[in-house]
């Protein structure tokens, strides 16, 4: 069951939503189904180490962990 990041066209809320099968996701803030899937961060596991990759596009602030607490810098 994939977890996607969506931006709601109705209330502009940015949410991560678990999508099961063919169900149409709804905004948890307002209940709208007018959602736009956003590019989300990808974690790559290799050699037992976790690497964070910044989101492609969007306005994520240019830093992979947004708060500086991941230790990647």
C-alpha positions, -999 to +999 in steps of 0.1 A: +000+000+000+018+031-012+020+064+007+017+094-016+019+132-010-010+151-023-019+188-026-056+196-022-070+219-049-099+230-026-081+239+007-044+238-004-035+213+024-004+192+018-009+157+031+006+122+029-021+097+022-020+059+022-037+047-010-052+012-010-059-005-043-082+016-066-097+038-039-098+075-046-080+094-019-098+122+000-082+153+017-081+147+055-086+184+061-117+191+039-128+158+024-123+169-012-113+144-038-096+171-060-061+162-051-029+165-071-001+140-065+032+156-056+067+144-061+079+130-028+113+123-012+129+089-019+150+070+006+175+047-010+190+018+010+224+006-001+251-013+019+230-009+051+232+029+050+202+052+044+206+081+021+181+109+019+173+124-016+157+158-019+122+160-036+122+167-074+105+200-082+081+217-058+091+241-031+105+218-005+131+244+006+160+226-011+169+205+019+160+168+022+150+168+058+135+203+059+145+207+096+182+200+094+179+171+119+188+142+095+226+147+098+231+148+060+249+182+062 
